[in-house]
């Protein structure tokens, strides 16, 4: 049983006239009659009662009519969905991200995609930091991911933010009254940081600026995401070197201060494998230019 046979059956059932049905299908009447006869032979039943003056549905034809309309509707849905996916107007894009920069960048991107491409779903995977993103892209476990540059040349990237480093302090901290803080002032402090195993470039940058100031930060606790990290800062577990995007997150008991003696800039980008680019991913990349 073929789709074209079922559509031929529907055309005749709707018109109850082979000539008009053939015109509707833009074919000659003879091929239409052949398709109907082939379908009847396969089903083992006559679908139409034919006379020299009229064509009517048989009992078997009446029984077939409902299921055939369902099949036709489902076929049209399949055609529409397939065309939308090929055009990049539907599909799922899996995006790994971690840290405040990822939250801020993807918050805006998600709103844009919902407004302009509602058929594309962004499957966001939080607590996925730069090092993990690169591995997951290689494995095909995600389609795109937020990273701090530079990354491997085999990845395509689009910069979404440029970040400076700041310090998050408990509001009651002795340094909280200062307008800006020198990294050296933090030498005796306990720190809260992102986990070392996640490949966080923010953690790496924090260690780098501390090393330049002549000390290695003592890590009191690690946190898997910016909200947990700031909660630990707020209750006085330690201080944290974070990116400026973190100021978008308000947590009771936490204040932010710029670093006076550091000019470190982190370029934050969305990365993907060009050899695995899908039409839906292409729409995401297009939105980054707005």
ZIPESUL-V419546 format. One record per pair of residues at least 12 apart in sequence whose ideal C-beta (glycine too) atoms are under 10 Angstrom apart, sorted by the first residue. I is the first residue (numbers start at 1). J is the second residue. Records with the same first field share a line. If there is no record, write none. Layout:
I->J + J
This chain:
1->38 + 39 + 42 + 43 + 68 + 71
2->35 + 38 + 39 + 42
3->71 + 72 + 75
4->25 + 27 + 31 + 35 + 39
5->34 + 35 + 36 + 38 + 39 + 40 + 42 + 43 + 68
6->35 + 39 + 64 + 67 + 68 + 69 + 71 + 72 + 75
7->21 + 24 + 25 + 35 + 68 + 71 + 72 + 75
8->21 + 22 + 24 + 25 + 27 + 31 + 32 + 33 + 34 + 35 + 36 + 38 + 39
9->21 + 32 + 35 + 36 + 39 + 40 + 43 + 47 + 48 + 57 + 61 + 64 + 65 + 68 + 72
10->24 + 25 + 64 + 65 + 68 + 69 + 71 + 72
11->23 + 24 + 25 + 27 + 32 + 35 + 36
12->24 + 25 + 32 + 33 + 35 + 36 + 47 + 48 + 55 + 57 + 61
13->47 + 48 + 55 + 56 + 57 + 61 + 62 + 64 + 65 + 68 + 69
14->65 + 69
15->55
16->48 + 54 + 55 + 56 + 57
17->29 + 54 + 55
18->30 + 32 + 33 + 36 + 48 + 50 + 55
19->32 + 55
20->55
21->33 + 36 + 55
33->50
36->48 + 50 + 55 + 61
39->64
40->58 + 60 + 61
43->60 + 61 + 64
44->60
45->58 + 59 + 60 + 61 + 63 + 64
46->58 + 59 + 60 + 61
47->59 + 60 + 61 + 62 + 63 + 64 + 65 + 68
48->60 + 61
49->61
81->119
84->119 + 120 + 279 + 280
85->119 + 120 + 278 + 279 + 280
86->278 + 279
87->119 + 279 + 280 + 282 + 283
88->117 + 119 + 120 + 278 + 279 + 280 + 281 + 282 + 283 + 284 + 285 + 286
89->116 + 117 + 118 + 119 + 120 + 279 + 280 + 283
90->117 + 118 + 119 + 120 + 121 + 279 + 280 + 283
91->117 + 119 + 120 + 121 + 143 + 278 + 279 + 280 + 281 + 283 + 284
92->120 + 121 + 122 + 123 + 143 + 278 + 280
93->113 + 120 + 121 + 122 + 123 + 124 + 142 + 143 + 144 + 272 + 278 + 280 + 281 + 282 + 283 + 284
94->121 + 122 + 123 + 124 + 125 + 136 + 140 + 141 + 142 + 143 + 144 + 145 + 281
95->109 + 110 + 122 + 123 + 124 + 125 + 126 + 128 + 133 + 142 + 143 + 144 + 145 + 146 + 270 + 272 + 281 + 284
96->123 + 124 + 125 + 126 + 127 + 128 + 129 + 130 + 132 + 133 + 134 + 135 + 136 + 137 + 141 + 142 + 143 + 144 + 145 + 146 + 147 + 271
97->124 + 125 + 126 + 127 + 128 + 129 + 130 + 133 + 142 + 144 + 145 + 146 + 147 + 268 + 270
98->125 + 126 + 127 + 128 + 129 + 130 + 131 + 132 + 133 + 145 + 146 + 147 + 194 + 195 + 198 + 199 + 200 + 201 + 202 + 224 + 225 + 226
99->126 + 127 + 128 + 129 + 130 + 146 + 148 + 163 + 194 + 198 + 200 + 201 + 202 + 203 + 225 + 226 + 229 + 242 + 243 + 245 + 246 + 266 + 268
100->161 + 163 + 202 + 225 + 226 + 227 + 229 + 230 + 242 + 243 + 244 + 245 + 246 + 247 + 248 + 249 + 268
101->146 + 147 + 148 + 160 + 161 + 162 + 163 + 201 + 202 + 226 + 242 + 243 + 244 + 245 + 246 + 248 + 266 + 267 + 268 + 269
102->124 + 125 + 126 + 127 + 128 + 129 + 130 + 133 + 145 + 146 + 147 + 148 + 160 + 161 + 225 + 226 + 245 + 268 + 270
103->124 + 126 + 146 + 225 + 226 + 227 + 245 + 246 + 248 + 249
104->146 + 160 + 161 + 163 + 226 + 243 + 244 + 245 + 246 + 247 + 248 + 249 + 268
105->146 + 159 + 160 + 161 + 245 + 268 + 269 + 270 + 288
106->122 + 124 + 126 + 144 + 146 + 160 + 270
107->124 + 248
108->160 + 161 + 287 + 288 + 290
109->122 + 124 + 146 + 160 + 270 + 284 + 287 + 288 + 290
110->122 + 124 + 287
111->287
112->284 + 286 + 287 + 288 + 290
113->280 + 283 + 284 + 287
115->287
116->283 + 286 + 287 + 290
117->280 + 283 + 284 + 286 + 287
119->280 + 283
120->279 + 280 + 281 + 283 + 284 + 287
121->280
122->143 + 144 + 280 + 284
123->142 + 143
124->142 + 146
125->141 + 142 + 144 + 145
126->224 + 225 + 226 + 227
127->194 + 195 + 198 + 223 + 224 + 225 + 226 + 228
128->141 + 142 + 145 + 146 + 147 + 198 + 199
129->145 + 146 + 147 + 148 + 194 + 195 + 197 + 198 + 199 + 200 + 201 + 202 + 203 + 224 + 225
130->145 + 146 + 147 + 148 + 149 + 151 + 198 + 199 + 200 + 201 + 202 + 203 + 204 + 266 + 268 + 269 + 271
131->147 + 148 + 151 + 196 + 197 + 198 + 199 + 200 + 201 + 204
132->145 + 147 + 197 + 198 + 199 + 200
133->145 + 146 + 147 + 148 + 151 + 155 + 198 + 199 + 270 + 271 + 272
134->147 + 151 + 152 + 154 + 155 + 199 + 271
135->199
137->151 + 152 + 154 + 155 + 271 + 272 + 273 + 276
138->152 + 154 + 155 + 273
140->273 + 276
142->271 + 272 + 273
143->272 + 273 + 276 + 277 + 278 + 280 + 281 + 284
144->156 + 157 + 158 + 270 + 271 + 272 + 273 + 276 + 277 + 281 + 284 + 285
145->269 + 270 + 271 + 272
146->160 + 161 + 268 + 269 + 270 + 271
147->160 + 199 + 201 + 267 + 268 + 269 + 270 + 271
148->161 + 163 + 199 + 200 + 201 + 202 + 204 + 205 + 243 + 266 + 267 + 268 + 269 + 271
149->162 + 201 + 266 + 267 + 268 + 269 + 271
150->201 + 267 + 269
151->201 + 269 + 271
152->271
154->271 + 273 + 274 + 275
155->269 + 271 + 272 + 273 + 274
156->269 + 270 + 271 + 272 + 273 + 274 + 275 + 277 + 281 + 285
157->267 + 268 + 269 + 270 + 271 + 272
158->269 + 270 + 271 + 272 + 284 + 285 + 287 + 288 + 289
159->267 + 268 + 269 + 270 + 288
160->267 + 268 + 269 + 270 + 288
161->243 + 244 + 245 + 266 + 267 + 268 + 269
162->243 + 244 + 265 + 266 + 267 + 268 + 269
163->201 + 202 + 205 + 242 + 243 + 244 + 245 + 246 + 264 + 265 + 266 + 267 + 268
164->243 + 244 + 245 + 258 + 259 + 262 + 263 + 264 + 265 + 266
165->183 + 202 + 205 + 206 + 208 + 209 + 241 + 242 + 243 + 244 + 246 + 258 + 259 + 262 + 263 + 264 + 265 + 266
166->180 + 181 + 240 + 241 + 242 + 243 + 244 + 245 + 246 + 247 + 256 + 257 + 258 + 259 + 262
167->180 + 181 + 182 + 183 + 185 + 186 + 189 + 206 + 233 + 239 + 240 + 241 + 242 + 255 + 256 + 257 + 258 + 259 + 262
168->192 + 226 + 229 + 230 + 232 + 233 + 234 + 238 + 239 + 240 + 241 + 242 + 246 + 247 + 249 + 251 + 254 + 255 + 256 + 257
169->181 + 186 + 189 + 233 + 234 + 236 + 238 + 239 + 240 + 253 + 254 + 255 + 256 + 257
170->232 + 233 + 234 + 235 + 236 + 237 + 238 + 239 + 253 + 254 + 255
171->233 + 234 + 236 + 251 + 252 + 253 + 254 + 255
172->234 + 236 + 253 + 255
173->189 + 233 + 236 + 238 + 239 + 253 + 254 + 255 + 257
174->189
175->189 + 239 + 255 + 257
176->239 + 254 + 255 + 256 + 257
177->255 + 257
178->257 + 258 + 260
179->257 + 258 + 260
180->257 + 258 + 259 + 260 + 261
181->239 + 257 + 258 + 259 + 260 + 261 + 262
182->213 + 259 + 260 + 261 + 262
183->206 + 209 + 210 + 211 + 212 + 213 + 214 + 215 + 217 + 241 + 259 + 260 + 261 + 262
184->210 + 212 + 213 + 214 + 215 + 260 + 261
185->213 + 239 + 259 + 260 + 261
186->206 + 209 + 210 + 213 + 215 + 217 + 238 + 239 + 240 + 241 + 259
187->210 + 213 + 214 + 215 + 216 + 217 + 218
188->215 + 218
189->210 + 215 + 217 + 218 + 220 + 238 + 239 + 240
190->217 + 218 + 219 + 220 + 221 + 236 + 237 + 238 + 239
191->203 + 206 + 207 + 210 + 216 + 217 + 218 + 219 + 220 + 221 + 222 + 233 + 237 + 238 + 239 + 240 + 241
192->217 + 219 + 220 + 221 + 222 + 223 + 228 + 229 + 230 + 231 + 232 + 233 + 234 + 237 + 238 + 239 + 240 + 241 + 242
193->206 + 207 + 217 + 219 + 220 + 221 + 222 + 223 + 229 + 232 + 238 + 240 + 241 + 242
194->206 + 222 + 223 + 224 + 225 + 226 + 228 + 229 + 240 + 242
195->219 + 222 + 223 + 224
196->219 + 222
197->222
198->222 + 224
200->222 + 224
201->243 + 266 + 267 + 268
202->226 + 229 + 240 + 241 + 242 + 243 + 245 + 246 + 266 + 268
203->217 + 219 + 222 + 240 + 241
204->266
205->241 + 242 + 243 + 262 + 264 + 265 + 266
206->219 + 240 + 241 + 242 + 243 + 264
207->219 + 241
208->241 + 262 + 264
209->241 + 259 + 261 + 262 + 263 + 264
210->241
212->261 + 262 + 264
213->259 + 261 + 262
217->238 + 239 + 240 + 241
218->238
219->238
220->232 + 236 + 237 + 238 + 239
221->233 + 237 + 238 + 240
223->237 + 240
226->240 + 242 + 243 + 245 + 246 + 248 + 249 + 251
227->249 + 251
229->242 + 246 + 249 + 251 + 254
230->242 + 246 + 249 + 250 + 251 + 252 + 253 + 254 + 256
231->251 + 252 + 253 + 254
232->251 + 254
233->251 + 253 + 254 + 255 + 256
234->251 + 252 + 253 + 254 + 255
235->251 + 252 + 253 + 254
236->253
239->257
240->254 + 256
241->259 + 262 + 264
242->254 + 256
243->264 + 266 + 268
244->256 + 258 + 266
245->266 + 268
269->288
270->284 + 285 + 288
272->284 + 285
